[in-house]
Amino acid sequence: MTRDEVSQLVIDIINDILPEGDCSGVDPNVNLRDQLDLDSMDFLDIVMELRKQHGVEVPEEDYPKLATLNSCVDYIAPKLGGA
């Protein structure tokens, strides 16, 4: 899976969780919680969907590694066999 595909996967999950949110203008280097006004439950929903849809386990101590879109891709891509 390419970095772009992993990025789109994360955006799709966020759009499913926040249908009123608009991820089209997301800056990949800025904290997602700040940009999209995500609360703790929204963030946990994203983590749960990653596990449910793609088998990606994210231990609680790794949650800070999912702060930005780029950091999400950096963390998730290797787990999905991506670059």
Backbone bond lengths (Angstrom), bond angles and torsions (degrees), N, CA, C in turn:
res aa  C-N    CA-C-N  psi(-1)  N-CA   C-N-CA  omega(-1)  CA-C   N-CA-C  phi
1 M - - - 1.443 - - 1.529 108.44 -
2 T 1.325 117.54 130.71 1.457 121.47 -178.77 1.527 110.76 -77.74
3 R 1.319 115.61 165.73 1.470 120.74 176.97 1.527 110.48 -60.42
4 D 1.324 117.41 -39.30 1.467 120.39 179.01 1.527 111.19 -64.57
5 E 1.322 116.52 -39.10 1.469 120.25 178.32 1.524 111.24 -66.55
6 V 1.324 116.67 -40.71 1.465 120.45 177.99 1.527 109.66 -65.85
7 S 1.313 116.70 -41.58 1.463 120.81 177.18 1.522 110.92 -59.55
8 Q 1.321 117.20 -44.46 1.459 121.25 179.38 1.530 110.67 -66.13
9 L 1.310 117.09 -36.91 1.461 121.53 177.21 1.534 110.17 -59.15
10 V 1.334 117.22 -46.07 1.463 121.80 179.28 1.528 109.73 -64.45
11 I 1.308 117.55 -44.72 1.465 121.23 179.15 1.525 110.73 -61.68
12 D 1.318 117.47 -41.43 1.466 120.70 178.68 1.524 111.24 -61.89
13 I 1.313 117.12 -42.11 1.462 120.70 178.41 1.524 109.97 -63.82
14 I 1.319 116.75 -44.37 1.466 119.68 179.24 1.525 110.28 -62.36
15 N 1.324 117.08 -42.78 1.467 120.05 179.29 1.524 111.60 -63.04
16 D 1.331 117.31 -34.97 1.464 120.60 177.14 1.523 111.00 -66.26
17 I 1.312 116.15 -39.05 1.461 121.37 -177.58 1.521 111.08 -78.09
18 L 1.317 116.72 -37.94 1.463 122.03 -179.84 1.525 109.98 -120.10
19 P 1.320 117.89 72.82 1.464 118.86 -176.08 1.531 113.39 -59.35
20 E 1.330 116.73 -24.78 1.461 119.03 177.89 1.528 111.72 -82.27
21 G 1.319 116.27 -11.43 1.456 120.57 179.26 1.521 111.16 -77.49
22 D 1.304 115.43 156.75 1.460 120.77 178.84 1.516 108.32 -124.14
23 C 1.308 115.79 109.44 1.465 120.82 -177.81 1.525 112.70 -91.71
24 S 1.309 117.70 1.44 1.469 120.02 -175.94 1.525 112.46 -64.50
25 G 1.318 117.78 -29.69 1.458 120.43 -178.44 1.505 114.22 -105.02
26 V 1.324 117.08 19.27 1.462 120.88 -177.70 1.520 110.22 -67.04
27 D 1.328 114.76 128.02 1.462 120.81 173.80 1.531 106.60 -82.50
28 P 1.338 118.17 118.92 1.463 120.34 -174.87 1.524 114.47 -65.20
29 N 1.330 117.69 -10.89 1.461 121.06 -177.95 1.523 113.53 -106.29
30 V 1.325 117.37 2.34 1.460 121.53 -177.96 1.525 109.13 -110.30
31 N 1.312 115.81 145.01 1.461 122.33 -178.02 1.530 111.20 -51.48
32 L 1.332 116.01 126.28 1.466 121.79 -178.70 1.519 112.11 -64.56
33 R 1.320 117.12 -38.74 1.465 120.09 -179.70 1.523 110.61 -59.43
34 D 1.316 116.45 -40.74 1.464 120.42 -179.60 1.523 111.58 -71.04
35 Q 1.312 116.99 -43.07 1.466 120.77 -177.11 1.521 113.14 -68.24
36 L 1.332 116.03 -39.29 1.461 120.69 -171.99 1.519 112.60 -108.74
37 D 1.314 116.86 5.55 1.455 122.03 179.22 1.532 110.76 55.47
38 L 1.331 115.54 45.41 1.467 121.42 178.57 1.522 109.80 -77.63
39 D 1.322 116.29 135.33 1.458 118.91 172.47 1.536 108.41 -97.32
40 S 1.307 116.06 179.96 1.472 120.42 -176.63 1.525 112.22 -61.19
41 M 1.319 117.46 -38.63 1.466 120.51 179.58 1.530 111.15 -67.09
42 D 1.329 117.13 -40.21 1.467 120.00 176.78 1.526 109.92 -60.14
43 F 1.323 116.12 -44.23 1.457 120.56 -179.43 1.529 110.50 -62.43
44 L 1.330 116.84 -44.39 1.462 119.93 178.19 1.527 111.09 -63.22
45 D 1.324 117.27 -36.74 1.466 120.50 176.61 1.528 110.94 -61.22
46 I 1.322 117.05 -39.33 1.465 121.51 178.19 1.531 109.65 -62.71
47 V 1.323 115.97 -46.66 1.469 120.87 179.62 1.530 110.40 -61.50
48 M 1.321 116.69 -42.65 1.465 120.70 -179.66 1.533 111.18 -65.33
49 E 1.321 117.42 -39.35 1.468 120.93 178.62 1.520 111.53 -67.07
50 L 1.327 117.14 -36.29 1.467 120.12 175.74 1.525 110.07 -59.34
51 R 1.327 115.83 -42.58 1.465 119.78 179.16 1.523 110.96 -69.46
52 K 1.324 116.49 -46.71 1.459 121.05 -175.90 1.529 112.27 -65.01
53 Q 1.331 116.17 -47.18 1.464 120.47 -174.71 1.524 113.71 -82.13
54 H 1.340 116.69 -31.57 1.467 119.25 -170.05 1.518 114.55 -130.45
55 G 1.330 117.69 2.11 1.455 120.81 177.64 1.516 114.66 69.83
56 V 1.334 116.70 19.59 1.463 120.71 -179.16 1.531 108.71 -89.45
57 E 1.317 115.83 113.85 1.461 121.73 176.90 1.525 108.79 -88.80
58 V 1.322 115.99 129.34 1.467 120.68 178.12 1.526 107.59 -122.68
59 P 1.335 117.37 103.89 1.458 119.62 177.52 1.537 110.22 -64.45
60 E 1.314 115.34 150.39 1.467 120.37 -176.34 1.527 112.77 -54.10
61 E 1.323 116.85 -35.58 1.468 118.79 -179.15 1.530 112.87 -68.15
62 D 1.348 116.78 -14.90 1.463 120.71 178.44 1.538 112.93 -95.29
63 Y 1.316 118.85 -1.85 1.464 120.95 -178.74 1.532 112.70 -53.63
64 P 1.342 119.25 -39.37 1.468 118.33 178.61 1.535 113.57 -60.79
65 K 1.322 116.97 -21.27 1.467 120.73 179.22 1.530 111.69 -74.47
66 L 1.325 117.39 -5.43 1.465 122.11 179.26 1.523 111.27 -108.39
67 A 1.310 117.10 25.61 1.464 121.16 -174.44 1.526 113.54 -68.64
68 T 1.327 117.42 -43.59 1.465 121.26 -178.26 1.527 109.04 -115.92
69 L 1.311 116.12 166.97 1.465 119.22 178.03 1.526 110.14 -62.27
70 N 1.324 116.98 -43.41 1.473 119.80 179.08 1.523 111.87 -62.99
71 S 1.339 117.09 -41.16 1.467 118.62 179.82 1.526 110.80 -68.66
72 C 1.335 117.47 -32.86 1.469 120.76 174.31 1.524 109.86 -60.83
73 V 1.321 116.29 -47.20 1.466 120.66 -179.20 1.528 109.77 -62.99
74 D 1.338 117.06 -44.07 1.469 120.93 178.57 1.524 111.20 -57.89
75 Y 1.324 117.03 -38.19 1.451 121.82 -177.07 1.534 111.83 -79.20
76 I 1.318 116.82 -42.66 1.471 121.82 -171.86 1.535 113.13 -83.30
77 A 1.326 118.34 -38.20 1.461 121.71 -174.67 1.528 113.51 -51.75
78 P 1.346 119.07 -48.49 1.469 118.46 179.81 1.538 112.74 -63.02
79 K 1.321 116.78 -30.34 1.466 120.71 -179.63 1.536 111.55 -73.48
80 L 1.334 116.11 -20.18 1.457 121.10 178.66 1.525 111.77 -105.54
81 G 1.330 115.64 12.39 1.461 119.72 178.47 1.514 113.24 77.15
82 G 1.329 116.10 22.63 1.462 119.96 -179.61 1.507 111.94 -96.98
83 A 1.331 113.07 177.68 1.470 119.29 -178.61 1.502 110.99 -91.16
